[in-house]
Amino acid sequence: MNPITFFWLFLKASLLSTGGFGNLPYLHQDLIGLGRATEADFLTAIAVGQLSPGPNGVWSISLGYLTLGWLGAALAMLALSLPPLLALGVAAVYNRVERWQGVQDFVRGLSLGVVGLTLAIAYALARSSIADWRGLAIALGALALAISKHVPVVAILGLAGLMGWIIYR
Amino acid sequence: MQHLSDRSAPLTSITERIRPHAGLLELFAAYFWIGIQSFGGGSATLFLIRQACITRGWLDEVEFTRAWALIQIAPGINLIKITALVGYELRGWPGVVAAVAGLVLPSGCVTALMTAGFSAVRDVPAARAAMRGVLPATIGISVAIAAQMGLPVLRLARRESNRRLAAHVLVLVGAALLLAVAGLSPALVLLAAGAVTAALLAVLPSALRREP
């Protein structure tokens, strides 16, 4: 596959979406349509993206690797890193209008909305990936440890992986 | 683009206070460590970025939540957006490059390596069992993040008035329901949350004296 076309597909998907998985529908449509990736490639990439360090959005770096090797991974990485710089422009605009009380209240509403969305997504994920009371116990244990701030996140996840291995093997 | 290079105006415009000095190497190293350590996807990463910003005094709790809300409007991965914003705030464009490269390079390389390895162990039962433990923990961590982002805003509202606190809770629960039950697009939900909050707060006076 032509690297420039490849880069453009990944850049376009990132420019037209927000959040880590927002680019999924675009890439799915384009790469499957062109016959450059399979459904199994997508499932593998999403699973790796969930486990690997960094933002969820790195899943498309995994897809880039599966589609075009190391060059694909590097191009996907670049395509993911450029569109977020537009956030600097959004912040600069905010800087000019923030003195209006209405704008401050609006942004406060955005904060509340983000918290609500985070809870709703956690609920949706819980319905699909918490199968029984033991899974729920792991989730609540992780919640308590994360709120306590005394245990590093990587240790929480390591412990959870160990619990999963003991319970479900 | 004049305003972008004007360092006297902080970009996140969250406060006018002086930011602590951060070297480019320190910025790169902080994000490199986050990029390597945050196994378990976005929730773990957000948790670590927030912790790093607050313990180093780069942003305080309210600033972080506001910046996180603001960047949702821009395209791309939210965690990279907030990383770029913090980098710019502290060190301008070189700071953006240092912070974003620090976050993306190690996690991208590890992701590509794991892709190569994961295809091989995908059907190994032990790997599948461990994964069944990791996923619920990821959910617990994202609820912790929601609590840590929401509580400072709700505490501020409680100081302003009980009616304002009720309005905040209404918007928060409403946003969750609009996504979970009505399945509206996240961007629409956020715009609605902002508009409803601005309208409600315009008619509900704050008991606190407004800052000059």
Contacts between the chains, C-beta under 8 A, distances in Angstrom:
chain1	res1	chain2	res2	distance
A	14	B	75	6.7
A	14	B	76	5.2
A	14	B	77	7.5
A	15	B	75	5.2
A	15	B	76	7.4
A	16	B	75	6.8
A	17	B	75	6.4
A	17	B	76	7.6
A	18	B	72	6.5
A	18	B	73	7.7
A	18	B	74	7.1
A	18	B	75	5.7
A	18	B	76	6.7
A	18	B	78	7.1
A	18	B	186	7.5
A	18	B	187	6.7
A	19	B	77	7.0
A	19	B	78	5.9
A	19	B	186	7.1
A	20	B	41	7.9
A	20	B	42	5.4
A	20	B	77	5.5
A	20	B	78	7.3
A	20	B	79	7.6
A	44	B	115	6.9
A	44	B	118	6.4
A	44	B	119	6.1
A	44	B	122	7.0
A	45	B	115	7.0
A	47	B	118	6.8
A	47	B	122	7.7
A	47	B	131	7.8
A	48	B	111	6.1
A	48	B	114	5.1
A	48	B	115	5.1
A	48	B	118	5.1
A	49	B	41	6.5
A	49	B	111	6.9
A	50	B	40	7.6
A	50	B	41	4.8
A	50	B	135	7.4
A	50	B	138	7.4
A	51	B	39	6.6
A	51	B	40	6.8
A	51	B	41	7.0
A	51	B	114	6.8
A	51	B	118	7.7
A	51	B	131	7.3
A	51	B	134	6.9
A	52	B	39	6.9
A	52	B	41	7.4
A	52	B	107	6.4
A	52	B	110	5.5
A	52	B	111	4.2
A	52	B	114	5.0
A	53	B	35	6.1
A	53	B	36	5.9
A	53	B	37	6.4
A	53	B	38	4.5
A	53	B	39	4.9
A	53	B	40	7.8
A	53	B	44	7.5
A	53	B	45	7.1
A	53	B	106	7.3
A	53	B	107	4.7
A	53	B	110	5.7
A	53	B	111	7.9
A	54	B	35	5.2
A	54	B	38	6.0
A	54	B	41	7.9
A	54	B	45	5.6
A	54	B	79	7.6
A	54	B	103	6.5
A	54	B	104	7.1
A	54	B	106	7.6
A	54	B	107	2.6
A	54	B	108	7.2
A	54	B	110	7.6
A	54	B	111	7.0
A	55	B	41	7.6
A	55	B	42	5.1
A	55	B	45	5.5
A	55	B	77	4.9
A	55	B	78	7.5
A	55	B	79	3.9
A	55	B	80	6.4
A	55	B	103	7.7
A	55	B	107	7.3
A	56	B	41	4.8
A	56	B	42	3.8
A	56	B	77	7.8
A	57	B	42	7.5
A	57	B	76	7.8
A	57	B	77	3.7
A	57	B	79	7.3
A	57	B	80	7.3
A	58	B	104	7.8
A	58	B	107	5.4
A	58	B	108	6.0
A	58	B	111	4.6
A	59	B	111	7.8
A	61	B	108	4.8
A	61	B	111	4.8
A	61	B	112	6.2
A	62	B	111	5.2
A	62	B	112	6.9
A	62	B	114	7.4
A	62	B	115	4.3
A	64	B	112	7.9
A	65	B	111	7.7
A	65	B	112	4.4
A	65	B	115	4.7
A	65	B	116	7.2
A	66	B	115	6.3
A	70	B	112	6.7
A	73	B	108	6.6
A	73	B	109	8.0
A	73	B	111	7.6
A	73	B	112	4.1
A	73	B	115	8.0
A	76	B	108	7.9
A	77	B	104	5.8
A	77	B	105	7.6
A	77	B	108	4.3
A	80	B	76	7.0
A	80	B	77	6.0
A	80	B	80	6.7
A	80	B	104	7.0
A	81	B	80	6.2
A	81	B	100	5.6
A	81	B	104	5.4
A	82	B	76	7.9
A	83	B	74	7.8
A	83	B	75	4.6
A	83	B	76	3.7
A	84	B	71	7.9
A	84	B	74	6.8
A	84	B	75	7.4
A	84	B	76	3.8
A	84	B	77	5.9
A	84	B	78	8.0
A	84	B	80	4.0
A	84	B	81	4.1
A	84	B	83	7.8
A	84	B	84	5.5
A	84	B	100	7.7
A	85	B	84	5.6
A	85	B	96	6.9
A	86	B	74	4.8
A	86	B	75	6.0
A	86	B	76	7.2
A	87	B	70	7.9
A	87	B	71	4.4
A	87	B	74	3.8
A	87	B	76	7.5
A	87	B	81	3.8
A	87	B	82	7.7
A	87	B	84	6.0
A	87	B	85	5.8
A	88	B	4	6.7
A	88	B	11	6.2
A	88	B	84	6.2
A	88	B	85	6.6
A	88	B	88	5.6
A	88	B	96	7.4
A	89	B	4	7.8
A	89	B	74	7.4
A	90	B	70	6.4
A	90	B	71	6.7
A	90	B	73	5.4
A	90	B	74	4.7
A	91	B	11	4.6
A	91	B	12	5.4
A	91	B	13	6.9
A	91	B	67	7.6
A	91	B	70	6.2
A	91	B	71	7.4
A	91	B	85	5.9
A	92	B	3	5.4
A	92	B	4	5.8
A	92	B	11	6.0
A	94	B	12	8.0
A	94	B	13	5.9
A	94	B	70	5.8
A	95	B	3	7.2
A	95	B	9	5.8
A	95	B	10	7.5
A	95	B	11	6.4
A	95	B	12	8.0
A	95	B	13	3.8
A	96	B	3	7.4
A	98	B	13	5.2
A	101	B	202	7.8
A	101	B	210	7.6
A	102	B	198	5.0
A	102	B	202	6.7
A	103	B	198	7.9
A	105	B	197	5.5
A	105	B	198	4.2
A	105	B	201	4.2
A	105	B	202	7.0
A	106	B	194	4.1
A	106	B	195	6.8
A	106	B	197	6.6
A	106	B	198	4.3
A	107	B	66	6.0
A	107	B	69	6.0
A	107	B	70	6.1
A	107	B	194	6.8
A	108	B	66	7.7
A	108	B	153	6.5
A	108	B	197	5.7
A	108	B	201	7.5
A	109	B	171	5.8
A	109	B	193	4.6
A	109	B	194	3.9
A	109	B	195	7.0
A	109	B	196	6.3
A	109	B	197	2.6
A	109	B	198	6.1
A	110	B	69	3.7
A	110	B	70	6.8
A	110	B	72	6.6
A	110	B	73	8.0
A	110	B	190	5.5
A	110	B	193	6.2
A	110	B	194	4.8
A	111	B	65	5.0
A	111	B	66	6.0
A	111	B	68	7.4
A	111	B	69	4.1
A	111	B	149	7.0
A	111	B	150	7.9
A	111	B	153	5.3
A	112	B	150	7.2
A	112	B	153	6.3
A	112	B	168	5.8
A	112	B	171	4.6
A	112	B	172	4.6
A	112	B	175	6.6
A	112	B	193	5.7
A	112	B	197	6.3
A	113	B	69	7.4
A	113	B	171	6.8
A	113	B	172	7.7
A	113	B	175	4.2
A	113	B	189	5.9
A	113	B	190	4.5
A	113	B	192	7.5
A	113	B	193	2.9
A	113	B	194	6.8
A	114	B	65	7.9
A	114	B	68	6.3
A	114	B	69	5.1
A	114	B	72	6.2
A	114	B	149	6.9
A	114	B	190	6.9
A	115	B	146	5.1
A	115	B	149	5.4
A	115	B	150	3.9
A	115	B	153	7.6
A	115	B	172	5.6
A	115	B	175	7.7
A	116	B	171	7.4
A	116	B	172	4.7
A	116	B	173	6.7
A	116	B	174	7.0
A	116	B	175	3.0
A	116	B	176	3.8
A	116	B	177	7.9
A	116	B	178	7.9
A	116	B	179	7.3
A	116	B	189	7.5
A	116	B	193	7.0
A	117	B	175	6.0
A	117	B	176	7.0
A	117	B	179	5.5
A	117	B	186	5.7
A	117	B	189	6.2
A	117	B	190	7.3
A	118	B	142	6.0
A	118	B	143	7.9
A	118	B	145	6.5
A	118	B	146	4.2
A	118	B	149	7.4
A	119	B	143	6.9
A	119	B	146	5.1
A	119	B	176	4.9
A	120	B	175	7.5
A	120	B	176	4.3
A	120	B	177	7.5
A	120	B	179	4.1
A	120	B	180	4.0
A	121	B	142	7.3
A	121	B	179	7.3
A	122	B	139	5.2
A	122	B	142	4.8
A	122	B	143	5.2
A	122	B	146	7.0
A	123	B	176	7.7
A	123	B	180	5.8
A	124	B	180	6.5
A	125	B	135	7.5
A	125	B	138	7.6
A	125	B	139	5.3
A	125	B	142	7.8
A	126	B	136	7.4
A	126	B	139	5.2
A	129	B	132	7.8
A	129	B	135	4.1
A	129	B	136	6.4
A	129	B	139	7.1
A	130	B	135	7.8
A	130	B	136	5.0
A	130	B	139	6.9
A	131	B	132	7.4
A	135	B	132	7.1
A	135	B	133	8.0
A	135	B	135	7.9
A	135	B	136	4.4
A	136	B	136	7.0
A	138	B	133	5.7
A	138	B	136	4.3
A	138	B	137	5.5
A	138	B	140	7.3
A	139	B	136	4.0
A	139	B	137	6.6
A	139	B	139	4.9
A	139	B	140	4.1
A	139	B	143	7.8
A	140	B	140	6.3
A	141	B	137	7.6
A	141	B	140	6.9
A	142	B	136	7.1
A	142	B	137	3.8
A	142	B	138	7.7
A	142	B	139	7.6
A	142	B	140	3.1
A	142	B	141	5.6
A	142	B	144	7.8
A	143	B	140	3.7
A	143	B	141	7.3
A	143	B	143	5.2
A	143	B	144	5.3
A	144	B	140	7.8
A	145	B	140	7.9
A	146	B	47	6.5
A	146	B	140	6.5
A	146	B	141	4.8
A	146	B	144	3.6
A	146	B	145	7.7
A	147	B	144	4.9
A	147	B	147	6.6
A	147	B	148	7.5
A	149	B	51	7.6
A	152	B	37	7.5
A	153	B	37	7.6
A	153	B	38	6.6
A	153	B	40	6.9
A	153	B	44	4.5
A	153	B	47	5.3
A	153	B	48	6.1
A	153	B	141	6.4
A	154	B	37	5.3
A	154	B	38	7.3
A	154	B	39	5.6
A	154	B	40	7.8
A	154	B	44	7.4
A	156	B	137	5.9
A	156	B	140	8.0
A	156	B	141	6.7
A	157	B	39	5.6
A	157	B	40	4.3
A	157	B	44	6.5
A	157	B	134	5.6
A	157	B	137	5.6
A	157	B	138	7.3
A	157	B	141	8.0
A	158	B	39	8.0
A	159	B	137	7.7
A	160	B	133	4.4
A	160	B	134	5.2
A	160	B	136	6.9
A	160	B	137	3.3
A	161	B	130	4.0
A	161	B	131	7.6
A	161	B	133	5.3
A	161	B	134	4.9
A	162	B	130	7.4
A	162	B	133	7.0
A	163	B	133	4.5
A	164	B	129	5.2
A	164	B	130	4.8
A	164	B	131	6.6
A	164	B	132	4.5
A	164	B	133	2.0
A	164	B	134	6.3
A	165	B	126	5.9
A	165	B	129	4.8
A	165	B	130	4.6
A	165	B	133	6.7
A	167	B	129	7.3
A	167	B	132	7.6
A	167	B	133	6.8
A	168	B	128	7.6
A	168	B	129	3.9
A	168	B	132	4.7
A	168	B	133	7.1
A	169	B	125	6.2
A	169	B	126	6.0
A	169	B	129	4.3
